[in-house]
Amino acid sequence: MSSKYIGLFICMFIIIGAMSHVGFSYYNDLQSFLFVSGGSFGYALLKNQKNKFIINCGNGAVYFGWFGSLIGLIALTAGRSNNWGDIEKTGIALSILMLTLFYGYIIKLISLVFNKSS
């Protein structure tokens, strides 16, 4: 077994362990995942480097994770959901906006394993 796969297994084991301690239900948001994965794929196509497609997908996932978090933060601070003053709504909105970063870095970790150039 390649050391890359062992490294990914260790990283994912630690991440999933932390997630299970808090609860898996907090880490599920389809819209955030589609935003990051779609942006990742689009970024890789935009780079137009077939030999680096997987690594560009990983990089794009991180970029779109940050874009998603910024969009969520702007929506939160603009009062889009009328959540100012309600700590429960603000906390939920903050957790969802951070999920795009989480998904982006998970995709980046996975892309490191399937990168053919290293």
Biopython code that builds the backbone (N, CA, C, O; Angstrom):
import numpy as np
from Bio.PDB.StructureBuilder import StructureBuilder

atoms = [
    (1, "MET", "N", (0.844, -1.177, 0.000)),
    (1, "MET", "CA", (0.000, 0.000, 0.000)),
    (1, "MET", "C", (0.892, 1.243, 0.000)),
    (1, "MET", "O", (1.845, 1.331, 0.773)),
    (2, "SER", "N", (0.581, 2.181, -0.854)),
    (2, "SER", "CA", (1.362, 3.403, -0.986)),
    (2, "SER", "C", (1.255, 4.264, 0.277)),
    (2, "SER", "O", (0.238, 4.260, 0.970)),
    (3, "SER", "N", (2.317, 4.988, 0.547)),
    (3, "SER", "CA", (2.307, 5.854, 1.729)),
    (3, "SER", "C", (1.264, 6.967, 1.594)),
    (3, "SER", "O", (0.777, 7.489, 2.597)),
    (4, "LYS", "N", (0.922, 7.330, 0.348)),
    (4, "LYS", "CA", (-0.116, 8.344, 0.148)),
    (4, "LYS", "C", (-1.461, 7.861, 0.684)),
    (4, "LYS", "O", (-2.189, 8.615, 1.329)),
    (5, "TYR", "N", (-1.782, 6.595, 0.411)),
    (5, "TYR", "CA", (-3.052, 6.042, 0.885)),
    (5, "TYR", "C", (-3.066, 5.922, 2.408)),
    (5, "TYR", "O", (-4.086, 6.166, 3.051)),
    (6, "ILE", "N", (-1.933, 5.547, 2.965)),
    (6, "ILE", "CA", (-1.839, 5.454, 4.427)),
    (6, "ILE", "C", (-1.999, 6.844, 5.045)),
    (6, "ILE", "O", (-2.691, 7.010, 6.050)),
    (7, "GLY", "N", (-1.357, 7.832, 4.439)),
    (7, "GLY", "CA", (-1.488, 9.205, 4.926)),
    (7, "GLY", "C", (-2.919, 9.706, 4.854)),
    (7, "GLY", "O", (-3.407, 10.338, 5.790)),
    (8, "LEU", "N", (-3.598, 9.422, 3.737)),
    (8, "LEU", "CA", (-4.998, 9.826, 3.607)),
    (8, "LEU", "C", (-5.859, 9.117, 4.649)),
    (8, "LEU", "O", (-6.745, 9.725, 5.249)),
    (9, "PHE", "N", (-5.594, 7.830, 4.859)),
    (9, "PHE", "CA", (-6.355, 7.070, 5.853)),
    (9, "PHE", "C", (-6.192, 7.678, 7.245)),
    (9, "PHE", "O", (-7.170, 7.830, 7.977)),
    (10, "ILE", "N", (-4.963, 8.024, 7.608)),
    (10, "ILE", "CA", (-4.711, 8.615, 8.927)),
    (10, "ILE", "C", (-5.429, 9.958, 9.060)),
    (10, "ILE", "O", (-6.086, 10.224, 10.067)),
    (11, "CYS", "N", (-5.297, 10.798, 8.034)),
    (11, "CYS", "CA", (-5.958, 12.112, 8.071)),
    (11, "CYS", "C", (-7.472, 11.971, 8.180)),
    (11, "CYS", "O", (-8.104, 12.637, 9.000)),
    (12, "MET", "N", (-8.053, 11.103, 7.354)),
    (12, "MET", "CA", (-9.505, 10.923, 7.368)),
    (12, "MET", "C", (-9.968, 10.291, 8.682)),
    (12, "MET", "O", (-11.042, 10.624, 9.185)),
    (13, "PHE", "N", (-9.175, 9.393, 9.234)),
    (13, "PHE", "CA", (-9.515, 8.778, 10.519)),
    (13, "PHE", "C", (-9.606, 9.841, 11.611)),
    (13, "PHE", "O", (-10.531, 9.826, 12.424)),
    (14, "ILE", "N", (-8.648, 10.759, 11.626)),
    (14, "ILE", "CA", (-8.645, 11.834, 12.619)),
    (14, "ILE", "C", (-9.838, 12.760, 12.405)),
    (14, "ILE", "O", (-10.518, 13.131, 13.361)),
    (15, "ILE", "N", (-10.091, 13.133, 11.153)),
    (15, "ILE", "CA", (-11.200, 14.041, 10.846)),
    (15, "ILE", "C", (-12.540, 13.398, 11.189)),
    (15, "ILE", "O", (-13.389, 14.027, 11.821)),
    (16, "ILE", "N", (-12.729, 12.149, 10.775)),
    (16, "ILE", "CA", (-13.996, 11.461, 11.047)),
    (16, "ILE", "C", (-14.170, 11.233, 12.548)),
    (16, "ILE", "O", (-15.288, 11.296, 13.059)),
    (17, "GLY", "N", (-13.078, 10.971, 13.247)),
    (17, "GLY", "CA", (-13.157, 10.836, 14.699)),
    (17, "GLY", "C", (-13.636, 12.113, 15.366)),
    (17, "GLY", "O", (-14.475, 12.071, 16.266)),
    (18, "ALA", "N", (-13.110, 13.241, 14.929)),
    (18, "ALA", "CA", (-13.549, 14.524, 15.483)),
    (18, "ALA", "C", (-15.004, 14.803, 15.120)),
    (18, "ALA", "O", (-15.772, 15.310, 15.938)),
    (19, "MET", "N", (-15.374, 14.466, 13.885)),
    (19, "MET", "CA", (-16.762, 14.665, 13.456)),
    (19, "MET", "C", (-17.722, 13.816, 14.281)),
    (19, "MET", "O", (-18.797, 14.284, 14.657)),
    (20, "SER", "N", (-17.347, 12.587, 14.562)),
    (20, "SER", "CA", (-18.243, 11.699, 15.308)),
    (20, "SER", "C", (-18.430, 12.176, 16.745)),
    (20, "SER", "O", (-19.477, 11.947, 17.350)),
    (21, "HIS", "N", (-17.426, 12.830, 17.280)),
    (21, "HIS", "CA", (-17.529, 13.356, 18.643)),
    (21, "HIS", "C", (-18.585, 14.458, 18.717)),
    (21, "HIS", "O", (-19.325, 14.549, 19.696)),
    (22, "VAL", "N", (-18.651, 15.288, 17.686)),
    (22, "VAL", "CA", (-19.609, 16.390, 17.643)),
    (22, "VAL", "C", (-20.962, 15.913, 17.123)),
    (22, "VAL", "O", (-22.007, 16.304, 17.642)),
    (23, "GLY", "N", (-20.937, 15.069, 16.100)),
    (23, "GLY", "CA", (-22.166, 14.570, 15.476)),
    (23, "GLY", "C", (-22.123, 14.802, 13.978)),
    (23, "GLY", "O", (-21.894, 15.922, 13.524)),
    (24, "PHE", "N", (-22.342, 13.758, 13.221)),
    (24, "PHE", "CA", (-22.231, 13.837, 11.765)),
    (24, "PHE", "C", (-23.284, 14.748, 11.131)),
    (24, "PHE", "O", (-23.066, 15.277, 10.042)),
    (25, "SER", "N", (-24.396, 14.929, 11.789)),
    (25, "SER", "CA", (-25.478, 15.722, 11.192)),
    (25, "SER", "C", (-25.086, 17.185, 10.983)),
    (25, "SER", "O", (-25.676, 17.870, 10.148)),
    (26, "TYR", "N", (-24.108, 17.660, 11.725)),
    (26, "TYR", "CA", (-23.676, 19.049, 11.573)),
    (26, "TYR", "C", (-22.825, 19.275, 10.324)),
    (26, "TYR", "O", (-22.564, 20.419, 9.952)),
    (27, "TYR", "N", (-22.400, 18.213, 9.690)),
    (27, "TYR", "CA", (-21.481, 18.323, 8.560)),
    (27, "TYR", "C", (-22.145, 18.031, 7.222)),
    (27, "TYR", "O", (-21.455, 17.808, 6.227)),
    (28, "ASN", "N", (-23.460, 18.027, 7.182)),
    (28, "ASN", "CA", (-24.182, 17.708, 5.954)),
    (28, "ASN", "C", (-24.900, 18.933, 5.420)),
    (28, "ASN", "O", (-25.825, 19.442, 6.053)),
    (29, "ASP", "N", (-24.482, 19.402, 4.271)),
    (29, "ASP", "CA", (-25.189, 20.471, 3.580)),
    (29, "ASP", "C", (-24.940, 20.289, 2.092)),
    (29, "ASP", "O", (-23.856, 20.588, 1.590)),
    (30, "LEU", "N", (-25.947, 19.798, 1.398)),
    (30, "LEU", "CA", (-25.807, 19.458, -0.015)),
    (30, "LEU", "C", (-25.465, 20.677, -0.864)),
    (30, "LEU", "O", (-24.622, 20.592, -1.757)),
    (31, "GLN", "N", (-26.105, 21.802, -0.596)),
    (31, "GLN", "CA", (-25.848, 23.001, -1.391)),
    (31, "GLN", "C", (-24.389, 23.446, -1.263)),
    (31, "GLN", "O", (-23.775, 23.838, -2.255)),
    (32, "SER", "N", (-23.838, 23.391, -0.072)),
    (32, "SER", "CA", (-22.430, 23.755, 0.123)),
    (32, "SER", "C", (-21.510, 22.795, -0.615)),
    (32, "SER", "O", (-20.538, 23.213, -1.245)),
    (33, "PHE", "N", (-21.824, 21.498, -0.534)),
    (33, "PHE", "CA", (-20.999, 20.507, -1.219)),
    (33, "PHE", "C", (-21.055, 20.688, -2.732)),
    (33, "PHE", "O", (-20.027, 20.604, -3.404)),
    (34, "LEU", "N", (-22.244, 20.935, -3.271)),
    (34, "LEU", "CA", (-22.371, 21.139, -4.718)),
    (34, "LEU", "C", (-21.646, 22.405, -5.165)),
    (34, "LEU", "O", (-21.049, 22.430, -6.242)),
    (35, "PHE", "N", (-21.695, 23.449, -4.349)),
    (35, "PHE", "CA", (-20.986, 24.682, -4.668)),
    (35, "PHE", "C", (-19.486, 24.429, -4.772)),
    (35, "PHE", "O", (-18.841, 24.858, -5.728)),
    (36, "VAL", "N", (-18.941, 23.733, -3.788)),
    (36, "VAL", "CA", (-17.493, 23.486, -3.754)),
    (36, "VAL", "C", (-17.078, 22.492, -4.834)),
    (36, "VAL", "O", (-16.106, 22.737, -5.549)),
    (37, "SER", "N", (-17.789, 21.385, -4.966)),
    (37, "SER", "CA", (-17.390, 20.377, -5.956)),
    (37, "SER", "C", (-17.590, 20.883, -7.381)),
    (37, "SER", "O", (-16.764, 20.611, -8.253)),
    (38, "GLY", "N", (-18.667, 21.613, -7.628)),
    (38, "GLY", "CA", (-18.874, 22.193, -8.956)),
    (38, "GLY", "C", (-17.825, 23.234, -9.292)),
    (38, "GLY", "O", (-17.312, 23.271, -10.411)),
    (39, "GLY", "N", (-17.506, 24.082, -8.321)),
    (39, "GLY", "CA", (-16.462, 25.078, -8.522)),
    (39, "GLY", "C", (-15.104, 24.447, -8.727)),
    (39, "GLY", "O", (-14.292, 24.941, -9.509)),
    (40, "SER", "N", (-14.859, 23.362, -8.029)),
    (40, "SER", "CA", (-13.608, 22.620, -8.167)),
    (40, "SER", "C", (-13.444, 22.092, -9.585)),
    (40, "SER", "O", (-12.392, 22.249, -10.204)),
    (41, "PHE", "N", (-14.493, 21.467, -10.085)),
    (41, "PHE", "CA", (-14.469, 20.915, -11.441)),
    (41, "PHE", "C", (-14.332, 22.031, -12.479)),
    (41, "PHE", "O", (-13.559, 21.914, -13.430)),
    (42, "GLY", "N", (-15.085, 23.103, -12.286)),
    (42, "GLY", "CA", (-15.000, 24.236, -13.207)),
    (42, "GLY", "C", (-13.624, 24.872, -13.222)),
    (42, "GLY", "O", (-13.124, 25.254, -14.280)),
    (43, "TYR", "N", (-13.010, 24.987, -12.058)),
    (43, "TYR", "CA", (-11.667, 25.557, -11.968)),
    (43, "TYR", "C", (-10.661, 24.686, -12.710)),
    (43, "TYR", "O", (-9.791, 25.195, -13.417)),
    (44, "ALA", "N", (-10.782, 23.373, -12.545)),
    (44, "ALA", "CA", (-9.862, 22.458, -13.237)),
    (44, "ALA", "C", (-10.030, 22.569, -14.748)),
    (44, "ALA", "O", (-9.046, 22.528, -15.486)),
    (45, "LEU", "N", (-11.265, 22.710, -15.210)),
    (45, "LEU", "CA", (-11.493, 22.905, -16.646)),
    (45, "LEU", "C", (-10.933, 24.248, -17.108)),
    (45, "LEU", "O", (-10.369, 24.351, -18.197)),
    (46, "LEU", "N", (-11.089, 25.260, -16.287)),
    (46, "LEU", "CA", (-10.588, 26.593, -16.609)),
    (46, "LEU", "C", (-9.071, 26.609, -16.760)),
    (46, "LEU", "O", (-8.541, 27.294, -17.635)),
    (47, "LYS", "N", (-8.373, 25.860, -15.915)),
    (47, "LYS", "CA", (-6.914, 25.795, -15.997)),
    (47, "LYS", "C", (-6.452, 25.106, -17.274)),
    (47, "LYS", "O", (-5.364, 25.394, -17.772)),
    (48, "ASN", "N", (-7.270, 24.192, -17.814)),
    (48, "ASN", "CA", (-7.013, 23.532, -19.096)),
    (48, "ASN", "C", (-5.643, 22.842, -19.142)),
    (48, "ASN", "O", (-4.905, 22.970, -20.119)),
    (49, "GLN", "N", (-5.320, 22.117, -18.080)),
    (49, "GLN", "CA", (-4.084, 21.338, -18.017)),
    (49, "GLN", "C", (-4.467, 19.895, -17.716)),
    (49, "GLN", "O", (-4.639, 19.518, -16.557)),
    (50, "LYS", "N", (-4.600, 19.098, -18.760)),
    (50, "LYS", "CA", (-5.087, 17.727, -18.588)),
    (50, "LYS", "C", (-4.178, 16.891, -17.698)),
    (50, "LYS", "O", (-4.656, 16.014, -16.978)),
    (51, "ASN", "N", (-2.893, 17.146, -17.738)),
    (51, "ASN", "CA", (-1.969, 16.362, -16.909)),
    (51, "ASN", "C", (-2.019, 16.762, -15.432)),
    (51, "ASN", "O", (-1.487, 16.044, -14.586)),
    (52, "LYS", "N", (-2.645, 17.887, -15.112)),
    (52, "LYS", "CA", (-2.767, 18.347, -13.724)),
    (52, "LYS", "C", (-4.229, 18.523, -13.313)),
    (52, "LYS", "O", (-4.535, 19.317, -12.423)),
    (53, "PHE", "N", (-5.126, 17.785, -13.959)),
    (53, "PHE", "CA", (-6.558, 17.962, -13.718)),
    (53, "PHE", "C", (-6.924, 17.707, -12.256)),
    (53, "PHE", "O", (-7.653, 18.494, -11.653)),
    (54, "ILE", "N", (-6.426, 16.623, -11.692)),
    (54, "ILE", "CA", (-6.796, 16.259, -10.319)),
    (54, "ILE", "C", (-6.275, 17.285, -9.313)),
    (54, "ILE", "O", (-7.008, 17.696, -8.413)),
    (55, "ILE", "N", (-5.029, 17.698, -9.459)),
    (55, "ILE", "CA", (-4.476, 18.668, -8.516)),
    (55, "ILE", "C", (-5.165, 20.024, -8.670)),
    (55, "ILE", "O", (-5.342, 20.746, -7.689)),
    (56, "ASN", "N", (-5.553, 20.369, -9.897)),
    (56, "ASN", "CA", (-6.303, 21.606, -10.103)),
    (56, "ASN", "C", (-7.701, 21.515, -9.494)),
    (56, "ASN", "O", (-8.228, 22.516, -9.008)),
    (57, "CYS", "N", (-8.303, 20.329, -9.515)),
    (57, "CYS", "CA", (-9.589, 20.131, -8.825)),
    (57, "CYS", "C", (-9.418, 20.398, -7.330)),
    (57, "CYS", "O", (-10.249, 21.066, -6.714)),
    (58, "GLY", "N", (-8.351, 19.882, -6.758)),
    (58, "GLY", "CA", (-8.093, 20.108, -5.337)),
    (58, "GLY", "C", (-7.877, 21.573, -5.016)),
    (58, "GLY", "O", (-8.408, 22.088, -4.032)),
    (59, "ASN", "N", (-7.101, 22.238, -5.842)),
    (59, "ASN", "CA", (-6.870, 23.669, -5.628)),
    (59, "ASN", "C", (-8.164, 24.458, -5.786)),
    (59, "ASN", "O", (-8.452, 25.360, -4.999)),
    (60, "GLY", "N", (-8.936, 24.112, -6.807)),
    (60, "GLY", "CA", (-10.217, 24.784, -7.029)),
    (60, "GLY", "C", (-11.177, 24.577, -5.871)),
    (60, "GLY", "O", (-11.950, 25.474, -5.535)),
    (61, "ALA", "N", (-11.133, 23.402, -5.260)),
    (61, "ALA", "CA", (-12.007, 23.129, -4.117)),
    (61, "ALA", "C", (-11.680, 24.058, -2.952)),
    (61, "ALA", "O", (-12.581, 24.561, -2.281)),
    (62, "VAL", "N", (-10.405, 24.280, -2.717)),
    (62, "VAL", "CA", (-10.016, 25.195, -1.635)),
    (62, "VAL", "C", (-10.458, 26.618, -1.967)),
    (62, "VAL", "O", (-11.008, 27.315, -1.114)),
    (63, "TYR", "N", (-10.217, 27.049, -3.208)),
    (63, "TYR", "CA", (-10.636, 28.399, -3.604)),
    (63, "TYR", "C", (-12.142, 28.575, -3.450)),
    (63, "TYR", "O", (-12.602, 29.575, -2.899)),
    (64, "PHE", "N", (-12.906, 27.604, -3.938)),
    (64, "PHE", "CA", (-14.353, 27.729, -3.855)),
    (64, "PHE", "C", (-14.861, 27.515, -2.433)),
    (64, "PHE", "O", (-15.948, 27.983, -2.092)),
    (65, "GLY", "N", (-14.102, 26.825, -1.608)),
    (65, "GLY", "CA", (-14.444, 26.764, -0.192)),
    (65, "GLY", "C", (-14.380, 28.148, 0.437)),
    (65, "GLY", "O", (-15.256, 28.539, 1.208)),
    (66, "TRP", "N", (-13.330, 28.881, 0.093)),
    (66, "TRP", "CA", (-13.208, 30.249, 0.603)),
    (66, "TRP", "C", (-14.261, 31.160, -0.007)),
    (66, "TRP", "O", (-14.838, 31.992, 0.694)),
    (67, "PHE", "N", (-14.522, 31.016, -1.306)),
    (67, "PHE", "CA", (-15.576, 31.825, -1.937)),
    (67, "PHE", "C", (-16.921, 31.578, -1.256)),
    (67, "PHE", "O", (-17.654, 32.522, -0.961)),
    (68, "GLY", "N", (-17.239, 30.322, -1.011)),
    (68, "GLY", "CA", (-18.501, 29.990, -0.357)),
    (68, "GLY", "C", (-18.597, 30.581, 1.038)),
    (68, "GLY", "O", (-19.653, 31.062, 1.447)),
    (69, "SER", "N", (-17.494, 30.543, 1.761)),
    (69, "SER", "CA", (-17.493, 31.125, 3.104)),
    (69, "SER", "C", (-17.664, 32.638, 3.051)),
    (69, "SER", "O", (-18.379, 33.215, 3.870)),
    (70, "LEU", "N", (-17.013, 33.275, 2.095)),
    (70, "LEU", "CA", (-17.175, 34.726, 1.953)),
    (70, "LEU", "C", (-18.600, 35.096, 1.566)),
    (70, "LEU", "O", (-19.166, 36.049, 2.102)),
    (71, "ILE", "N", (-19.179, 34.344, 0.637)),
    (71, "ILE", "CA", (-20.565, 34.600, 0.233)),
    (71, "ILE", "C", (-21.496, 34.414, 1.428)),
    (71, "ILE", "O", (-22.390, 35.230, 1.654)),
    (72, "GLY", "N", (-21.289, 33.347, 2.190)),
    (72, "GLY", "CA", (-22.109, 33.116, 3.377)),
    (72, "GLY", "C", (-21.933, 34.191, 4.428)),
    (72, "GLY", "O", (-22.901, 34.600, 5.068)),
    (73, "LEU", "N", (-20.704, 34.652, 4.615)),
    (73, "LEU", "CA", (-20.438, 35.697, 5.599)),
    (73, "LEU", "C", (-21.079, 37.021, 5.183)),
    (73, "LEU", "O", (-21.619, 37.747, 6.017)),
    (74, "ILE", "N", (-21.015, 37.323, 3.898)),
    (74, "ILE", "CA", (-21.662, 38.543, 3.403)),
    (74, "ILE", "C", (-23.175, 38.451, 3.591)),
    (74, "ILE", "O", (-23.810, 39.412, 4.025)),
    (75, "ALA", "N", (-23.751, 37.291, 3.262)),
    (75, "ALA", "CA", (-25.194, 37.107, 3.452)),
    (75, "ALA", "C", (-25.568, 37.215, 4.930)),
    (75, "ALA", "O", (-26.610, 37.776, 5.271)),
    (76, "LEU", "N", (-24.725, 36.680, 5.798)),
    (76, "LEU", "CA", (-24.994, 36.729, 7.241)),
    (76, "LEU", "C", (-24.948, 38.161, 7.757)),
    (76, "LEU", "O", (-25.849, 38.591, 8.477)),
    (77, "THR", "N", (-23.908, 38.896, 7.394)),
    (77, "THR", "CA", (-23.757, 40.258, 7.913)),
    (77, "THR", "C", (-24.692, 41.253, 7.242)),
    (77, "THR", "O", (-24.953, 42.322, 7.793)),
    (78, "ALA", "N", (-25.196, 40.919, 6.069)),
    (78, "ALA", "CA", (-26.146, 41.801, 5.391)),
    (78, "ALA", "C", (-27.556, 41.638, 5.952)),
    (78, "ALA", "O", (-28.469, 42.368, 5.564)),
    (79, "GLY", "N", (-27.734, 40.687, 6.858)),
    (79, "GLY", "CA", (-29.050, 40.481, 7.447)),
    (79, "GLY", "C", (-30.017, 39.785, 6.510)),
    (79, "GLY", "O", (-31.231, 39.949, 6.630)),
    (80, "ARG", "N", (-29.490, 39.018, 5.590)),
    (80, "ARG", "CA", (-30.315, 38.333, 4.583)),
    (80, "ARG", "C", (-31.380, 37.452, 5.223)),
    (80, "ARG", "O", (-32.501, 37.377, 4.719)),
    (81, "SER", "N", (-31.056, 36.798, 6.301)),
    (81, "SER", "CA", (-31.999, 35.883, 6.951)),
    (81, "SER", "C", (-32.615, 36.484, 8.205)),
    (81, "SER", "O", (-33.225, 35.772, 9.002)),
    (82, "ASN", "N", (-32.457, 37.792, 8.385)),
    (82, "ASN", "CA", (-32.998, 38.481, 9.556)),
    (82, "ASN", "C", (-32.573, 37.777, 10.847)),
    (82, "ASN", "O", (-33.399, 37.440, 11.695)),
    (83, "ASN", "N", (-31.264, 37.566, 10.967)),
    (83, "ASN", "CA", (-30.765, 36.775, 12.083)),
    (83, "ASN", "C", (-29.972, 37.575, 13.115)),
    (83, "ASN", "O", (-29.487, 36.991, 14.084)),
    (84, "TRP", "N", (-29.826, 38.873, 12.946)),
    (84, "TRP", "CA", (-29.088, 39.649, 13.937)),
    (84, "TRP", "C", (-29.862, 39.689, 15.236)),
    (84, "TRP", "O", (-31.071, 39.922, 15.244)),
    (85, "GLY", "N", (-29.170, 39.464, 16.320)),
    (85, "GLY", "CA", (-29.784, 39.470, 17.633)),
    (85, "GLY", "C", (-30.264, 38.102, 18.081)),
    (85, "GLY", "O", (-30.580, 37.906, 19.255)),
    (86, "ASP", "N", (-30.321, 37.164, 17.165)),
    (86, "ASP", "CA", (-30.741, 35.802, 17.511)),
    (86, "ASP", "C", (-29.523, 34.899, 17.400)),
    (86, "ASP", "O", (-29.141, 34.487, 16.305)),
    (87, "ILE", "N", (-28.917, 34.597, 18.537)),
    (87, "ILE", "CA", (-27.655, 33.850, 18.547)),
    (87, "ILE", "C", (-27.820, 32.458, 17.962)),
    (87, "ILE", "O", (-26.880, 31.926, 17.371)),
    (88, "GLU", "N", (-28.986, 31.862, 18.112)),
    (88, "GLU", "CA", (-29.195, 30.519, 17.569)),
    (88, "GLU", "C", (-29.146, 30.536, 16.038)),
    (88, "GLU", "O", (-28.494, 29.690, 15.425)),
    (89, "LYS", "N", (-29.838, 31.503, 15.424)),
    (89, "LYS", "CA", (-29.820, 31.598, 13.959)),
    (89, "LYS", "C", (-28.433, 31.982, 13.448)),
    (89, "LYS", "O", (-27.978, 31.463, 12.429)),
    (90, "THR", "N", (-27.769, 32.884, 14.152)),
    (90, "THR", "CA", (-26.431, 33.308, 13.735)),
    (90, "THR", "C", (-25.445, 32.152, 13.829)),
    (90, "THR", "O", (-24.609, 31.978, 12.942)),
    (91, "GLY", "N", (-25.533, 31.366, 14.885)),
    (91, "GLY", "CA", (-24.645, 30.209, 15.044)),
    (91, "GLY", "C", (-24.845, 29.177, 13.953)),
    (91, "GLY", "O", (-23.875, 28.626, 13.433)),
    (92, "ILE", "N", (-26.085, 28.909, 13.603)),
    (92, "ILE", "CA", (-26.374, 27.959, 12.525)),
    (92, "ILE", "C", (-25.831, 28.480, 11.203)),
    (92, "ILE", "O", (-25.230, 27.730, 10.434)),
    (93, "ALA", "N", (-26.044, 29.771, 10.938)),
    (93, "ALA", "CA", (-25.553, 30.359, 9.688)),
    (93, "ALA", "C", (-24.026, 30.304, 9.619)),
    (93, "ALA", "O", (-23.466, 30.021, 8.560)),
    (94, "LEU", "N", (-23.354, 30.570, 10.733)),
    (94, "LEU", "CA", (-21.891, 30.496, 10.759)),
    (94, "LEU", "C", (-21.400, 29.077, 10.512)),
    (94, "LEU", "O", (-20.417, 28.874, 9.799)),
    (95, "SER", "N", (-22.073, 28.102, 11.093)),
    (95, "SER", "CA", (-21.632, 26.716, 10.886)),
    (95, "SER", "C", (-21.816, 26.295, 9.436)),
    (95, "SER", "O", (-20.981, 25.570, 8.895)),
    (96, "ILE", "N", (-22.884, 26.733, 8.802)),
    (96, "ILE", "CA", (-23.103, 26.376, 7.398)),
    (96, "ILE", "C", (-22.093, 27.080, 6.503)),
    (96, "ILE", "O", (-21.588, 26.478, 5.555)),
    (97, "LEU", "N", (-21.792, 28.338, 6.786)),
    (97, "LEU", "CA", (-20.840, 29.030, 5.911)),
    (97, "LEU", "C", (-19.437, 28.463, 6.033)),
    (97, "LEU", "O", (-18.643, 28.582, 5.100)),
    (98, "MET", "N", (-19.114, 27.848, 7.164)),
    (98, "MET", "CA", (-17.790, 27.230, 7.309)),
    (98, "MET", "C", (-17.713, 25.848, 6.675)),
    (98, "MET", "O", (-16.618, 25.324, 6.468)),
    (99, "LEU", "N", (-18.857, 25.254, 6.364)),
    (99, "LEU", "CA", (-18.845, 23.937, 5.727)),
    (99, "LEU", "C", (-18.179, 23.962, 4.359)),
    (99, "LEU", "O", (-17.566, 22.973, 3.957)),
    (100, "THR", "N", (-18.287, 25.073, 3.634)),
    (100, "THR", "CA", (-17.642, 25.124, 2.320)),
    (100, "THR", "C", (-16.129, 25.003, 2.454)),
    (100, "THR", "O", (-15.482, 24.353, 1.634)),
    (101, "LEU", "N", (-15.568, 25.622, 3.479)),
    (101, "LEU", "CA", (-14.127, 25.459, 3.732)),
    (101, "LEU", "C", (-13.797, 24.016, 4.070)),
    (101, "LEU", "O", (-12.815, 23.462, 3.576)),
    (102, "PHE", "N", (-14.613, 23.416, 4.907)),
    (102, "PHE", "CA", (-14.410, 22.027, 5.306)),
    (102, "PHE", "C", (-14.426, 21.114, 4.086)),
    (102, "PHE", "O", (-13.524, 20.295, 3.913)),
    (103, "TYR", "N", (-15.440, 21.249, 3.243)),
    (103, "TYR", "CA", (-15.531, 20.417, 2.044)),
    (103, "TYR", "C", (-14.357, 20.673, 1.101)),
    (103, "TYR", "O", (-13.819, 19.738, 0.509)),
    (104, "GLY", "N", (-13.963, 21.933, 0.963)),
    (104, "GLY", "CA", (-12.849, 22.261, 0.082)),
    (104, "GLY", "C", (-11.553, 21.595, 0.503)),
    (104, "GLY", "O", (-10.825, 21.060, -0.332)),
    (105, "TYR", "N", (-11.266, 21.625, 1.783)),
    (105, "TYR", "CA", (-10.021, 21.016, 2.252)),
    (105, "TYR", "C", (-10.080, 19.491, 2.243)),
    (105, "TYR", "O", (-9.053, 18.838, 2.060)),
    (106, "ILE", "N", (-11.258, 18.919, 2.437)),
    (106, "ILE", "CA", (-11.390, 17.459, 2.324)),
    (106, "ILE", "C", (-11.122, 17.026, 0.882)),
    (106, "ILE", "O", (-10.396, 16.061, 0.644)),
    (107, "ILE", "N", (-11.709, 17.742, -0.076)),
    (107, "ILE", "CA", (-11.475, 17.416, -1.491)),
    (107, "ILE", "C", (-10.000, 17.593, -1.830)),
    (107, "ILE", "O", (-9.438, 16.795, -2.580)),
    (108, "LYS", "N", (-9.374, 18.620, -1.289)),
    (108, "LYS", "CA", (-7.947, 18.844, -1.527)),
    (108, "LYS", "C", (-7.117, 17.679, -0.992)),
    (108, "LYS", "O", (-6.197, 17.219, -1.668)),
    (109, "LEU", "N", (-7.426, 17.197, 0.207)),
    (109, "LEU", "CA", (-6.711, 16.040, 0.766)),
    (109, "LEU", "C", (-6.842, 14.824, -0.145)),
    (109, "LEU", "O", (-5.859, 14.134, -0.418)),
    (110, "ILE", "N", (-8.045, 14.571, -0.605)),
    (110, "ILE", "CA", (-8.276, 13.414, -1.471)),
    (110, "ILE", "C", (-7.550, 13.579, -2.801)),
    (110, "ILE", "O", (-7.024, 12.610, -3.347)),
    (111, "SER", "N", (-7.520, 14.805, -3.322)),
    (111, "SER", "CA", (-6.849, 15.028, -4.611)),
    (111, "SER", "C", (-5.343, 14.798, -4.516)),
    (111, "SER", "O", (-4.712, 14.442, -5.511)),
    (112, "LEU", "N", (-4.767, 14.994, -3.348)),
    (112, "LEU", "CA", (-3.330, 14.758, -3.187)),
    (112, "LEU", "C", (-2.972, 13.297, -3.420)),
    (112, "LEU", "O", (-1.885, 12.993, -3.910)),
    (113, "VAL", "N", (-3.875, 12.399, -3.073)),
    (113, "VAL", "CA", (-3.625, 10.966, -3.258)),
    (113, "VAL", "C", (-3.658, 10.592, -4.736)),
    (113, "VAL", "O", (-2.860, 9.774, -5.194)),
    (114, "PHE", "N", (-4.575, 11.189, -5.472)),
    (114, "PHE", "CA", (-4.764, 10.811, -6.871)),
    (114, "PHE", "C", (-3.975, 11.673, -7.846)),
    (114, "PHE", "O", (-4.146, 11.548, -9.059)),
    (115, "ASN", "N", (-3.122, 12.537, -7.337)),
    (115, "ASN", "CA", (-2.263, 13.362, -8.174)),
    (115, "ASN", "C", (-1.202, 12.481, -8.832)),
    (115, "ASN", "O", (-0.426, 11.824, -8.138)),
    (116, "LYS", "N", (-1.166, 12.463, -10.147)),
    (116, "LYS", "CA", (-0.233, 11.592, -10.871)),
    (116, "LYS", "C", (1.140, 12.217, -11.067)),
    (116, "LYS", "O", (2.086, 11.514, -11.425)),
    (117, "SER", "N", (1.273, 13.520, -10.843)),
    (117, "SER", "CA", (2.557, 14.168, -11.104)),
    (117, "SER", "C", (3.557, 13.990, -9.968)),
    (117, "SER", "O", (4.734, 14.308, -10.134)),
    (118, "SER", "N", (3.110, 13.487, -8.815)),
    (118, "SER", "CA", (4.073, 13.311, -7.714)),
    (118, "SER", "C", (4.268, 11.854, -7.388)),
    (118, "SER", "O", (5.042, 11.520, -6.490)),
]
sb = StructureBuilder()
sb.init_structure("model")
sb.init_model(0)
sb.init_chain("A")
sb.init_seg("    ")
for serial, (resi, resn, name, xyz) in enumerate(atoms, 1):
    if name == "N":
        sb.init_residue(resn, " ", resi, " ")
    sb.init_atom(name, np.array(xyz, "f"), 0.0, 1.0, " ", f" {name:<3s}", serial, name[0])
structure = sb.get_structure()
